[in-house]
């Protein structure tokens, strides 16, 4: 089976919009892209390598490739599908799958035009899709995928493994690729759950190269094409050398602790609500001054990949200057807002379509009126669903396919019987939906859960190493469970709070299994969530 490696590279931005570091040195003075190409060149049974990137970058790409032999350097164009993937994958970027619409890490490097050009020019029977930042790609795992695809002799569409992002590519047959292009689909559609045509999960089928669970559960992004990924890969190479394999890279990554920057921020713009809601704890704080965001977000433009969700106790769209807040936040990453949906009138929809907001989470929480009215006073389920449909349709009409409208439901005993209907309606309306497990905020709010999801054995909190929360009075807290700022981390700079002693001390408590010494952590059941 003639297989060509297609390596995608953009010297301006990574696949999800962060500043690109493909030209930065990673090992022995070699740039990231060359390290990737050298790894790919060691994969047995490849018929060659094609490098693809924007036309203005062609000369620099050839320079970075150095002595690595290439079949060609293709010129790519910016497409709407790439903008869509940036939004869809933003909040799932640290796992191989889990993005909106069933998107996977493989979809980040999927360029249908480039793939078809390689097939036509080379007569390839399969492609190995690789990200330009995959400088630690495991050669053995790649060879195992190609072997599976080859042995399938056309009976299986592709071959993959559940490696963390950056450690593996995707092997896919030419027939499958042509089918995806014809159907205007992406590889993730073959690896995700589809209610309209349910099949066994791809991870249980013969085209998945099995990996140990401990490696699969490494919640890191090993792509060295962004400042955060370059930091991680640099730490690994420093400890294990440039030839480190995927398993060793995962073990080292698991020992590193928190990254230099938070991954996600929940920023409460306001505590205002358009209705009374008994599902979520309210707040009694002033609106966040938009001008304070410059200080809060200072320094986070360096990684440029921080996910920011304007949420908290209130409806973000009720802040009088939410548009200015979104404009400030987009400088450091991807921006989302949470809303109850009752205020999605024509002017608000127009403002959203004209803003840099990528995600709109609508807390509808029900399908029918009885379930809606069980916890809410004001508005109606019908009103909110109509608003969701209107926002989605106008977004598509305006060319904002990258604006993800996400209906959300808090799972409660009262809505248990509506869950299937909610999910089906969400998929039909916007393509995706979100179930949220209720939290007691470490015992500060009534328990609304159907069942308790916390594992029977306690472990260190994963969120302490990935995210922070800012309340609308400017107080920074360790997580969204601290709804009354019982454990404030100060005001001013999020980056300073992230790196300061108070949070480091809390992390040490968890490392030492002494979480009961903290007033909130000892009662919290959300420690297992990423």
Helices and strands as residue ranges (DSSP letters): E 3-8, E 25-27, E 30-31, H 32-41, E 48-54, G 55-57, H 58-65, E 72-76, H 80-90, G 100-102, H 105-108, H 112-122, E 126-131, H 139-152, E 158-161, E 170-173, H 174-182, G 187-190, G 195-197, G 202-204, E 208-209, H 213-216, H 227-240, H 246-254, E 264-267, E 276-277, G 290-292, H 293-296, E 306-310, G 316-318, H 322-329, E 333-339, H 346-353, E 359-363, H 369-373, E 376-377, H 381-397, E 404-411, G 413-418, H 419-429, E 433-437, G 463-465, E 467-470, E 476-477, H 494-499, H 501-511, G 515-517, G 521-523
